[in-house]
Amino acid sequence: MGLKSDNWIREMSLKHAMISPFCEKQIGRGVVSYGLSSYGYDIRISDEFKIFTNINATVVDPKNFDCANVVEHKGEICIVPPNSFALASTIEYFKMPRDVLAICLGKSTYARCGIIVNVTPFEPEFEGHITIEISNTTPLPAKIYANEGIAQVLFLQGDEICQTSYKDKSGKYQGQQGITLPRIL
């Protein structure tokens, strides 16, 4: 298994629509950087957010998620309350090859502000927007910028094709559009 370079990512995105829209160079002046990097791709978040709230005082249950636990927000900036959590979605839509797994890590610009980004791996043949989990670990409100970088994706190509892909399993998040809340099938 090997880490894939910028040339491989460019070819897979331009010829096979692995990442769409695809930014062929890294944009970083005056913004949290996004686009193609040496061995990865810095993804952006859209301007739609779901911010967790305790207004309705319900329990967060991944098997029976109550939409009253989140407040919807649309805008160029999202303020995540102290010690709180928000969800967002990537601008980019992914179509993962059958022999590739992607791992996503938060950008250091946000991490240095106490903002932790968590994304689960992109499995082989996963397709869709990526739901991004954003934690504000600080005792202060945190500002998140829409349409700018939030995390970096690293692509690992296997030595052979996997036996069962995410598509083969009819994964519950396959084809997701925008922010997708937890679901159990």
C-alpha positions as CSV (number, residue, x, y, z in Angstrom):
1,M,0.0,0.0,0.0
2,G,1.4,3.4,-0.9
3,L,0.7,7.1,-0.4
4,K,-0.3,8.8,-3.6
5,S,1.3,11.9,-5.0
6,D,-0.1,15.1,-6.5
7,N,0.3,13.8,-10.1
8,W,-1.8,10.7,-9.3
9,I,-4.5,12.7,-7.5
10,R,-4.6,15.2,-10.5
11,E,-4.9,12.4,-13.0
12,M,-7.6,10.5,-11.0
13,S,-9.6,13.7,-10.5
14,L,-9.4,15.1,-14.0
15,K,-9.8,11.8,-15.9
16,H,-12.1,9.9,-13.5
17,A,-13.8,12.6,-11.4
18,M,-12.4,11.3,-8.1
19,I,-12.8,14.8,-6.7
20,S,-15.3,17.3,-8.1
21,P,-14.9,20.3,-8.2
22,F,-11.1,19.8,-8.3
23,C,-8.7,22.7,-7.6
24,E,-5.4,21.9,-9.4
25,K,-3.2,24.1,-7.2
26,Q,-3.2,25.0,-3.5
27,I,-4.9,28.3,-2.8
28,G,-3.7,29.8,0.4
29,R,-3.3,33.6,0.3
30,G,-5.7,35.2,2.8
31,V,-7.7,32.0,3.3
32,V,-7.3,28.7,5.1
33,S,-5.6,26.8,2.3
34,Y,-7.4,24.3,0.0
35,G,-6.7,22.4,-3.2
36,L,-4.0,20.0,-4.4
37,S,-0.9,19.6,-2.2
38,S,2.2,17.4,-2.5
39,Y,0.7,14.1,-1.2
40,G,-2.9,15.0,-0.6
41,Y,-5.8,17.3,-1.2
42,D,-7.1,20.0,1.2
43,I,-10.9,19.9,1.2
44,R,-13.3,22.9,1.8
45,I,-16.5,23.1,3.7
46,S,-19.7,24.5,2.4
47,D,-21.7,27.3,4.0
48,E,-24.3,25.0,5.6
49,F,-23.8,23.9,9.2
50,K,-25.6,22.0,11.9
51,I,-24.6,23.2,15.3
52,F,-25.3,21.1,18.4
53,T,-27.5,22.7,21.0
54,N,-28.8,21.8,24.5
55,I,-31.9,24.0,24.1
56,N,-34.2,21.0,23.9
57,A,-32.2,18.9,26.4
58,T,-32.5,15.6,24.5
59,V,-30.0,12.8,24.5
60,V,-27.7,12.4,21.6
61,D,-28.4,8.8,20.4
62,P,-26.6,7.6,17.3
63,K,-29.3,4.9,16.8
64,N,-32.2,7.3,17.1
65,F,-30.8,10.8,16.4
66,D,-33.2,13.6,17.3
67,C,-32.9,16.6,14.8
68,A,-33.9,18.9,17.7
69,N,-30.3,18.4,18.9
70,V,-29.0,20.7,16.1
71,V,-29.7,24.2,14.9
72,E,-29.2,24.8,11.2
73,H,-27.0,27.7,10.1
74,K,-26.1,29.0,6.6
75,G,-23.4,31.6,6.1
76,E,-19.8,32.5,5.3
77,I,-18.9,32.2,8.9
78,C,-20.1,29.7,11.6
79,I,-19.5,30.4,15.3
80,V,-19.2,27.1,17.2
81,P,-20.0,27.7,20.9
82,P,-17.4,26.9,23.6
83,N,-16.9,23.2,24.2
84,S,-19.4,22.4,21.5
85,F,-19.7,20.7,18.2
86,A,-20.9,21.3,14.6
87,L,-21.3,19.3,11.4
88,A,-20.6,20.6,7.9
89,S,-20.2,19.1,4.4
90,T,-17.5,19.3,1.9
91,I,-17.9,21.3,-1.3
92,E,-16.1,18.5,-3.0
93,Y,-17.9,15.3,-4.1
94,F,-15.8,12.1,-4.0
95,K,-15.8,9.0,-6.1
96,M,-13.3,6.6,-4.6
97,P,-11.5,4.0,-6.8
98,R,-12.0,0.4,-5.7
99,D,-8.3,0.0,-4.7
100,V,-8.0,3.3,-2.7
101,L,-8.7,4.2,0.9
102,A,-8.5,7.9,2.0
103,I,-7.7,9.2,5.4
104,C,-8.6,12.7,6.4
105,L,-6.8,14.8,9.0
106,G,-7.7,18.3,10.3
107,K,-5.6,21.3,9.2
108,S,-3.0,22.6,11.6
109,T,-4.4,26.2,11.3
110,Y,-7.6,25.1,13.1
111,A,-5.9,22.6,15.4
112,R,-3.7,25.4,16.7
113,C,-6.9,27.2,17.8
114,G,-8.3,24.2,19.6
115,I,-10.6,23.2,16.8
116,I,-10.5,19.4,16.1
117,V,-11.8,18.0,12.8
118,N,-12.8,14.4,12.7
119,V,-13.7,12.5,9.5
120,T,-13.9,8.7,9.2
121,P,-11.9,7.0,6.3
122,F,-13.3,7.2,2.8
123,E,-13.7,3.5,1.9
124,P,-13.0,2.0,-1.5
125,E,-15.9,2.9,-3.9
126,F,-17.5,5.3,-1.5
127,E,-19.2,8.1,-3.4
128,G,-20.6,11.4,-2.0
129,H,-20.0,14.5,-0.1
130,I,-18.1,14.1,3.1
131,T,-19.8,15.1,6.4
132,I,-17.2,16.9,8.6
133,E,-17.3,16.8,12.4
134,I,-15.9,20.0,14.0
135,S,-15.2,20.1,17.8
136,N,-14.5,23.4,19.6
137,T,-12.4,22.2,22.5
138,T,-11.8,25.7,23.9
139,P,-13.8,27.7,26.5
140,L,-14.3,30.4,23.8
141,P,-16.5,30.7,20.7
142,A,-14.6,29.5,17.6
143,K,-15.0,30.9,14.1
144,I,-15.1,28.5,11.1
145,Y,-14.8,29.8,7.5
146,A,-17.1,28.4,4.8
147,N,-15.6,27.9,1.3
148,E,-12.1,27.5,2.8
149,G,-9.9,24.6,3.8
150,I,-10.8,22.4,6.8
151,A,-8.9,19.2,6.4
152,Q,-6.4,17.3,4.3
153,V,-7.2,14.0,2.5
154,L,-4.4,11.4,2.1
155,F,-4.9,8.7,-0.5
156,L,-3.6,5.2,0.0
157,Q,-3.7,2.7,-2.9
158,G,-3.8,-1.0,-2.0
159,D,-1.5,-3.6,-3.6
160,E,-4.6,-5.4,-4.8
161,I,-8.3,-4.7,-5.3
162,C,-10.4,-5.2,-2.1
163,Q,-12.8,-8.1,-2.0
164,T,-15.8,-6.1,-0.8
165,S,-16.1,-2.3,-1.3
166,Y,-18.4,0.2,0.3
167,K,-20.6,0.2,-2.8
168,D,-20.8,-3.7,-2.6
169,K,-22.0,-3.4,1.0
170,S,-24.6,-0.8,0.0
171,G,-23.1,1.5,2.6
172,K,-25.7,3.6,4.4
173,Y,-23.9,6.9,3.5
174,Q,-23.3,6.0,-0.1
175,G,-24.2,8.9,-2.4
176,Q,-24.8,11.3,0.5
177,Q,-25.5,15.0,-0.5
178,G,-24.7,17.7,2.0
179,I,-24.7,17.2,5.8
180,T,-25.9,13.7,6.6
181,L,-26.9,13.0,10.2
182,P,-26.3,9.6,11.9
183,R,-28.4,6.7,10.6
184,I,-28.9,3.1,11.4
185,L,-30.3,0.7,8.7
